[in-house]
Structures are given as C-alpha cells and as structure tokens.
Amino acid sequence: MTKRRLTKRPSEGFVRVALFLTIALAAPLSLDARAAGPEKASAPAKAAAAEKAAASSTPAEVAPAPYIYNPAGKPDPFRPFIEKEIAKKKMEVKKKALAISPLERAGIEEFRLVGIGGDERHRTAVVEQANGKKFYPLFVGSGIGLNDGRVVQILSDRVIVEEPLGKKKVKRLVIKLRDETQDEGKP
C-alpha cells in the first residue's frame, strides 16, 4: 500500500502566520493609544470626549410636560360635518319649491269634489280645479294642498284631508261631494 503524505497545505500556514503577526503588532498600538489619554489623542477624539463631558455635567434630563388639548378656536372633531336640522330644513324647502303633483301646487279650497267611485275597501275620488279645466284622481295617502295635506279617508260622500300644523298637531279638512248651498236652490 502506498502511504499518503500528510502535509499541510502551504496556503493555510501562511494565513495563520499572517493573522498572528497582525494581532501581535496591533495590540501594543491600541494599548498605547488608551494609555496616552486625551493629550495625545487626535482632534476628533478630543471633540468627542468634550461632548461626553458636557453631557455628563448637565443635570438629569427633565421629562417633557404632558400634552393638554386646548379646543379654543378649533373645530370639534366629533361633531358631524352636516347638521341634521339644517339638512332637514333644506329638504323641506326643496319639497315645497318642487311640488311633484299639481294637487300640491294649489290650496285645498281651490279644488271641488266631483265624484267618488269604488267599493268600501278601495275608493277613488275625483277633484276638479276651481277653473273647471282639469280633473285629478285622489287615493288614500295622496298629497293635496300647499301645507303638505294627505288624504286620510274617502267616504261615500266626502274626502277627509289632514294637514300638519306642528310636530304633533293636525288639522282635519273635509271636502264634501255636494255643497248644501247648491242643494238649497234646487227643488
């Protein structure tokens, strides 16, 4: 059998020797710099040492004062951007300005009840404008008049309309099919 030669590689030995020499030569230099003190140190080292001395000579750091919110002159962050009451008023103004049906553009007094049709469960009334040119059908829940009146009930001879006066008060108006004044003149 052949014997193998156990030898170290030359590059490994060289690296080890170079590392040893670097550490051995650098160690005394760093000890001399530490022992020399600030007199032999360079200018940047002197500046750093002066800053440390100044920082250590000041009293203990004072904690910053707690933040206190002062709302004077600032908007409330929790208040809604749109005021609910103002928005409701604007909607009411728009409703009155843009009445959908012609029945809501004139007062109740300007309409005359012409006829009522249907059975007891579902009745329909017909009203005529004061000038006699146009006829309009009325159902329960129909809007009529300038004051947001609503048809509440249609009976066989009359129509009952409710107009709101306030938040809880309601004014009931009755539109009759035949006026008593018209019946008096006829035999």
Beta strands, then each sheet from edge to edge (+ up, - down):
strand 1: 111-118
strand 2: 123-129
strand 3: 135-138
strand 4: 143-144
strand 5: 149-154
strand 6: 158-164
strand 7: 170-176
sheet 1: 1+ 2- 3+
sheet 2: 4+ 5- 6+ 7-
end
